[in-house]
Amino acid sequence: MEKLIYIKKESLKNFLEKISKDYDVYLPIQNKKNGIINFDSINILNENYIMNLKEKTRQSLKFLFFPPYESLFEFEYKKDIKNPEVTEIALSKPGNSNLREKVIFGIKPCDVRGIDYLDLVFNSGNNKDPYYLNKRENTIIISIGCSIVYPDCFCTSIGGSPFNFGNANIGLLDIGSDLIVTKLDESEKIKKFIADYKDFFEKKDMDDETENKINEIVLQSNKTCSTNWKKINPENITAKMESTFKEDALWQEITKKCISCAACTYVCPTCVCFNIADEQKDKKGERYRCWDFCTNYYYTLEASGHNPREKIYQRYRNKINCKYNYFIKRNKNLYCVGCGRCIDVCPVGMDIREIVSSIISF
């Protein structure tokens, strides 16, 4: 008979507190005053902040691997008084370069897929990003499938699933009293993790009641999610994006509400645009990178004053093509995970599903 590995929900708090002694633990935490849920350190849990594993967070957790602001290195100009024409630059790592290992608990499958796509940008080819890799390789990802699906969720439409755990190290399914382990990678790191906290990972035989409950939850979540939008064919959508690219009137019409505020890009798990700049005082300074966004007017503004994407519709068109055209050509994947956050936060009610549907039906 098949053996199930599971965590009792009644022991979950003790489990998280235990691992927090060895790792920096992040989980979905809800602010009871405003109801907003975001990933944060377990250390802030108190009477005002509670754990919420059911709903998705307002922001994606890409900030743990690709921070909004990140110091790349510090520098100092050094001059020889005897040879003032000679200047050297000494480089050093930023003060917070030594990172403790992390455990991210409760991440949803759409956000796991977002990390998979970040890997394609920062961890593939010859130009791998050491800052990203350092954080990525020192993180254990524990995902919980979506037993609740919301109206703006559409992961199944773009090739995902409420229980597709991708590159998560551990995948869990909530059946009420227990969290059932449905994915467990075979790496030595995870084997050690399970062994270190074996008291919390219990085993039992799979019975008919549990199996039926698991199948029912998976079936219902997939069914609900699939009704939120139609399935997108990556090959067909790229052709449509190409054929409608120069249809300015179409793009002006479907993006006329956009105010280019960039709220959608800041919550998106897959937006990776960034800027790099130096800040200096006297002879010392630092080089840092920070998030940028292609819907920003200044993103493509040239030194001459010319801007090839001067209009909002041109910038939004680029954003949609990035996710539903360019990335497919590079990596054979849609660059959207169907989390629906951009729909949720848009102050003027733009819905990416409606935009793409307008392109498809044109």
C-alpha positions as CSV (number, residue, x, y, z in Angstrom):
1,M,0.0,0.0,0.0
2,E,1.2,3.5,-0.9
3,K,2.7,5.5,2.0
4,L,1.9,9.1,2.6
5,I,4.2,11.6,4.1
6,Y,2.3,14.4,5.8
7,I,2.6,17.3,8.3
8,K,-0.2,17.7,10.9
9,K,-1.5,21.2,10.8
10,E,-1.7,21.3,14.5
11,S,2.1,20.9,14.7
12,L,2.7,23.4,11.9
13,K,3.5,26.3,14.2
14,N,6.0,24.3,16.1
15,F,7.5,23.0,12.8
16,L,8.0,26.6,11.5
17,E,9.4,27.8,14.8
18,K,11.8,24.9,14.9
19,I,13.2,25.5,11.4
20,S,13.5,29.3,12.1
21,K,16.3,28.5,14.5
22,D,18.4,27.2,11.5
23,Y,17.0,29.2,8.6
24,D,15.4,32.6,7.8
25,V,11.8,31.5,7.3
26,Y,9.4,33.5,5.1
27,L,5.7,32.7,4.8
28,P,2.4,34.4,3.8
29,I,1.5,36.8,6.6
30,Q,-1.7,38.8,6.8
31,N,-1.9,42.3,8.3
32,K,-5.1,42.0,10.4
33,K,-5.7,45.8,10.2
34,N,-5.8,46.1,6.4
35,G,-6.2,42.5,5.4
36,I,-3.2,42.6,3.0
37,I,-1.2,39.4,2.7
38,N,2.5,39.4,1.8
39,F,5.5,37.2,2.3
40,D,7.5,38.3,5.4
41,S,9.7,36.8,8.1
42,I,8.1,34.5,10.6
43,N,9.6,36.8,13.3
44,I,6.8,39.4,12.9
45,L,4.0,37.0,13.8
46,N,2.0,38.5,16.7
47,E,-1.5,39.6,17.5
48,N,-1.6,41.9,14.5
49,Y,0.0,39.6,12.0
50,I,-1.2,36.1,11.3
51,M,-0.2,33.3,8.9
52,N,-2.6,32.9,5.9
53,L,-1.8,29.8,3.7
54,K,-5.1,29.9,1.8
55,E,-5.0,33.1,-0.2
56,K,-2.3,34.4,-2.5
57,T,-0.1,37.3,-1.5
58,R,-0.5,40.8,-2.8
59,Q,3.1,40.8,-4.1
60,S,5.0,37.9,-5.6
61,L,8.1,36.8,-3.7
62,K,10.6,37.5,-6.5
63,F,11.9,40.2,-4.2
64,L,13.7,37.5,-2.1
65,F,15.8,36.5,-5.2
66,F,15.7,39.7,-7.2
67,P,15.3,42.6,-4.7
68,P,13.8,46.0,-5.6
69,Y,17.1,47.5,-4.6
70,E,20.4,45.6,-4.4
71,S,23.9,46.8,-3.7
72,L,26.2,45.0,-6.2
73,F,29.5,46.3,-4.8
74,E,31.2,49.2,-3.1
75,F,34.1,51.2,-4.5
76,E,36.7,53.7,-3.4
77,Y,39.0,55.8,-5.5
78,K,42.6,55.8,-4.2
79,K,45.2,58.3,-5.2
80,D,48.9,58.3,-4.7
81,I,50.0,61.7,-3.4
82,K,53.4,61.3,-5.1
83,N,51.8,60.4,-8.4
84,P,48.5,62.3,-8.4
85,E,47.8,61.4,-12.1
86,V,47.5,57.7,-11.1
87,T,44.1,56.7,-9.7
88,E,43.1,53.2,-8.6
89,I,39.7,51.9,-7.7
90,A,39.3,49.4,-4.9
91,L,36.2,47.2,-5.0
92,S,34.6,45.4,-2.1
93,K,31.5,43.3,-1.5
94,P,28.5,45.1,0.1
95,G,28.1,44.7,3.9
96,N,25.2,42.3,3.6
97,S,26.8,39.8,1.2
98,N,26.8,36.9,3.7
99,L,23.4,35.4,3.5
100,R,21.7,32.9,5.9
101,E,19.9,30.1,4.2
102,K,16.2,30.6,3.7
103,V,13.0,28.5,3.8
104,I,10.1,29.9,1.9
105,F,6.9,28.2,3.2
106,G,3.5,28.3,1.6
107,I,4.4,29.7,-1.8
108,K,1.6,29.1,-4.4
109,P,2.4,27.0,-7.6
110,C,2.0,30.1,-9.8
111,D,4.8,31.8,-7.9
112,V,6.9,28.7,-8.1
113,R,6.5,28.9,-11.8
114,G,7.5,32.5,-11.6
115,I,10.8,31.5,-10.0
116,D,11.3,28.8,-12.7
117,Y,11.1,31.7,-15.2
118,L,13.5,33.9,-13.3
119,D,15.9,30.9,-13.5
120,L,15.6,31.2,-17.3
121,V,16.7,34.8,-17.1
122,F,19.3,34.8,-14.4
123,N,20.5,31.2,-14.3
124,S,20.9,30.1,-17.9
125,G,23.4,30.4,-20.7
126,N,26.8,31.9,-20.2
127,N,25.8,35.0,-18.3
128,K,24.6,33.7,-15.0
129,D,23.8,36.2,-12.3
130,P,25.9,35.5,-9.2
131,Y,23.7,37.7,-6.9
132,Y,20.6,35.8,-7.9
133,L,22.3,32.4,-7.8
134,N,23.6,33.0,-4.3
135,K,20.1,33.5,-3.0
136,R,18.5,30.9,-5.2
137,E,20.9,28.1,-4.2
138,N,20.6,28.8,-0.5
139,T,16.8,28.6,-0.4
140,I,14.4,25.7,0.2
141,I,11.0,26.2,-1.4
142,I,8.0,24.6,0.1
143,S,4.8,25.1,-1.9
144,I,1.2,24.5,-1.0
145,G,-1.3,23.8,-3.8
146,C,-4.4,25.9,-4.3
147,S,-7.4,24.3,-2.7
148,I,-9.1,27.7,-3.2
149,V,-9.1,29.4,-6.7
150,Y,-10.1,33.0,-7.1
151,P,-11.8,34.7,-10.1
152,D,-8.6,36.3,-11.3
153,C,-6.6,33.1,-11.3
154,F,-6.0,31.6,-14.7
155,C,-2.8,29.4,-14.4
156,T,-4.5,26.5,-16.3
157,S,-5.1,28.8,-19.3
158,I,-1.4,29.3,-19.9
159,G,-0.1,25.8,-19.1
160,G,0.0,25.8,-15.3
161,S,-2.0,24.1,-12.6
162,P,-3.0,24.8,-9.1
163,F,-0.9,21.8,-8.1
164,N,2.0,22.1,-10.5
165,F,5.0,22.5,-8.1
166,G,7.7,23.0,-10.8
167,N,11.1,23.4,-9.2
168,A,9.7,23.6,-5.6
169,N,11.7,21.3,-3.3
170,I,8.6,20.2,-1.4
171,G,5.0,20.3,-2.7
172,L,2.1,20.1,-0.2
173,L,-1.7,19.6,-0.5
174,D,-4.0,20.8,2.2
175,I,-6.7,18.3,2.9
176,G,-8.0,20.0,6.1
177,S,-6.3,18.4,9.1
178,D,-3.1,17.5,7.3
179,L,-0.7,18.8,4.7
180,I,0.1,15.9,2.4
181,V,3.5,15.8,0.7
182,T,2.8,15.2,-3.0
183,K,6.3,16.3,-4.3
184,L,9.7,15.7,-2.7
185,D,12.8,16.3,-4.7
186,E,15.7,13.8,-4.3
187,S,18.5,16.3,-3.6
188,E,20.8,15.7,-0.7
189,K,19.8,19.1,0.7
190,I,16.2,18.0,1.0
191,K,17.0,14.6,2.3
192,K,19.0,16.3,5.1
193,F,16.2,18.7,5.7
194,I,13.6,15.9,6.1
195,A,16.0,14.0,8.3
196,D,16.7,17.1,10.5
197,Y,13.0,17.6,11.1
198,K,11.8,14.0,10.8
199,D,9.6,14.4,13.9
200,F,7.2,16.6,11.9
201,F,7.1,14.5,8.7
202,E,4.9,11.6,9.6
203,K,3.9,8.6,7.5
204,K,0.7,6.6,7.1
205,D,-0.9,4.3,4.6
206,M,-3.0,5.8,1.9
207,D,-6.7,5.0,2.5
208,D,-9.6,5.4,0.2
209,E,-11.0,8.4,2.1
210,T,-7.8,10.4,1.8
211,E,-7.2,9.4,-1.8
212,N,-10.8,10.5,-2.7
213,K,-10.3,13.8,-0.9
214,I,-7.0,14.5,-2.7
215,N,-8.6,13.7,-6.1
216,E,-11.6,15.8,-5.4
217,I,-9.6,18.9,-4.3
218,V,-7.3,18.6,-7.4
219,L,-10.2,18.1,-9.8
220,Q,-12.3,20.9,-8.3
221,S,-9.5,23.5,-8.3
222,N,-8.5,22.7,-11.9
223,K,-12.1,22.9,-13.0
224,T,-12.7,26.2,-11.3
225,C,-9.5,27.7,-12.7
226,S,-10.1,26.5,-16.2
227,T,-13.5,28.4,-16.3
228,N,-11.7,31.8,-15.6
229,W,-10.3,32.0,-19.1
230,K,-9.8,29.9,-22.2
231,K,-6.6,27.9,-22.8
232,I,-3.9,29.8,-24.7
233,N,-1.9,28.1,-27.5
234,P,1.7,29.6,-27.4
235,E,2.3,29.1,-31.1
236,N,-1.0,30.7,-32.1
237,I,-0.6,33.6,-29.8
238,T,2.9,34.6,-31.1
239,A,1.5,34.6,-34.7
240,K,-1.3,36.9,-33.6
241,M,1.0,39.2,-31.7
242,E,3.1,39.6,-34.8
243,S,0.2,40.2,-37.2
244,T,-1.3,42.8,-34.9
245,F,1.8,44.6,-33.8
246,K,1.4,47.5,-36.3
247,E,-2.3,47.8,-35.7
248,D,-1.9,51.1,-33.7
249,A,-5.6,51.8,-33.6
250,L,-6.3,48.4,-32.0
251,W,-3.7,48.9,-29.3
252,Q,-4.8,52.5,-28.6
253,E,-8.4,51.2,-28.1
254,I,-7.6,48.3,-25.8
255,T,-5.1,50.3,-23.7
256,K,-7.0,53.6,-23.5
257,K,-7.6,53.2,-19.7
258,C,-3.9,52.5,-18.9
259,I,-2.3,55.3,-16.9
260,S,1.2,53.8,-17.0
261,C,1.5,53.6,-13.2
262,A,3.4,50.3,-13.3
263,A,1.4,48.7,-10.4
264,C,1.1,45.6,-12.6
265,T,4.8,45.3,-13.1
266,Y,5.7,45.6,-9.4
267,V,3.5,42.7,-8.4
268,C,4.3,40.5,-11.4
269,P,6.3,37.4,-10.6
270,T,8.1,37.5,-14.0
271,C,8.9,41.2,-14.7
272,V,12.7,41.5,-14.5
273,C,13.6,44.8,-15.9
274,F,16.2,46.7,-13.9
275,N,18.4,49.8,-13.9
276,I,22.0,50.0,-12.7
277,A,23.5,53.2,-11.2
278,D,26.3,54.5,-9.1
279,E,25.9,56.6,-5.9
280,Q,29.1,58.4,-4.7
281,K,30.1,60.7,-1.9
282,D,33.6,62.0,-1.9
283,K,35.8,59.1,-3.0
284,K,33.5,56.3,-1.9
285,G,30.4,54.9,-3.4
286,E,28.4,51.9,-4.4
287,R,27.0,50.4,-7.6
288,Y,23.4,49.1,-7.2
289,R,20.6,47.9,-9.3
290,C,16.9,48.5,-8.8
291,W,13.7,47.5,-10.5
292,D,12.6,49.3,-13.6
293,F,9.6,48.9,-15.9
294,C,9.0,49.0,-19.6
295,T,5.8,51.0,-19.2
296,N,7.8,53.9,-17.8
297,Y,8.2,56.8,-20.2
298,Y,11.9,57.2,-19.3
299,Y,12.6,53.5,-19.9
300,T,13.3,54.1,-23.6
301,L,14.1,57.8,-23.5
302,E,17.3,58.4,-25.4
303,A,19.9,61.0,-24.7
304,S,18.9,62.9,-27.9
305,G,15.4,63.4,-26.4
306,H,13.9,60.9,-28.8
307,N,11.7,58.2,-27.4
308,P,10.7,55.3,-29.6
309,R,7.9,54.3,-27.2
310,E,6.6,57.8,-26.4
311,K,2.9,56.7,-26.2
312,I,1.4,54.6,-23.4
313,Y,-0.1,52.1,-25.9
314,Q,3.4,51.5,-27.4
315,R,4.9,50.7,-24.0
316,Y,2.0,48.5,-23.0
317,R,2.2,46.7,-26.4
318,N,5.8,45.9,-25.6
319,K,4.9,44.6,-22.2
320,I,2.2,42.2,-23.6
321,N,4.5,41.1,-26.4
322,C,7.3,40.4,-23.9
323,K,5.1,37.9,-22.1
324,Y,3.0,36.5,-25.0
325,N,5.5,36.7,-27.9
326,Y,9.2,37.4,-27.3
327,F,9.7,35.1,-24.4
328,I,8.0,32.2,-26.2
329,K,10.5,32.6,-29.1
330,R,13.4,32.6,-26.7
331,N,12.4,29.9,-24.3
332,K,9.2,28.2,-25.7
333,N,7.2,29.4,-22.6
334,L,4.6,32.1,-22.0
335,Y,6.1,34.6,-19.6
336,C,2.9,34.8,-17.6
337,V,2.0,32.5,-14.7
338,G,-1.7,33.4,-14.5
339,C,-1.6,34.6,-10.9
340,G,-4.0,37.5,-11.7
341,R,-2.2,40.0,-9.5
342,C,-2.0,42.6,-12.3
343,I,-5.8,42.4,-12.6
344,D,-6.2,42.7,-8.8
345,V,-4.0,45.8,-8.4
346,C,-4.8,47.8,-11.5
347,P,-6.4,51.1,-10.4
348,V,-8.3,51.5,-13.7
349,G,-9.6,47.9,-14.0
350,M,-7.5,46.7,-16.9
351,D,-7.6,42.9,-17.3
352,I,-4.7,41.2,-19.2
353,R,-7.1,38.4,-20.2
354,E,-9.3,40.9,-22.0
355,I,-6.3,42.5,-23.7
356,V,-5.0,39.2,-25.0
357,S,-8.5,38.0,-26.0
358,S,-8.9,41.2,-28.0
359,I,-5.7,40.5,-29.9
360,I,-6.7,36.9,-30.5
361,S,-10.1,37.8,-31.9
362,F,-8.9,40.7,-34.0
